[in-house]
């Protein structure tokens, strides 16, 4: 795996974890009963995005180490995922 592949893998993992983590623990303004004029009741009341980004980065780093280790060790290859035999015979 080259450096570009490693960076792309980390970015994909980071964004996937971010989109999973965003709604976790979210309290809306409607839930809190304090809707700011000009906003919707579904808007976040206290998002605390900086903390959430640090958590996402930590989880992503751990997942990246595991996935990159699996890829670099050769435990799972592209041929293992070729369920329809489209890559041709091994050689």
Number of C-alpha atoms within 10 A of each C-alpha: 9 6 8 9 11 13 12 11 15 20 15 13 19 21 14 13 18 18 11 11 15 14 11 9 8 15 15 18 18 15 14 12 10 11 17 12 7 6 10 12 17 12 16 18 18 11 15 10 10 9 10 15 16 11 15 21 19 13 15 21 15 10 16 20 13 11 16 16 12 13 14 11 10 10 9 12 12 10 13 9 9 11 9 7 10 8 10 9 7 5 3
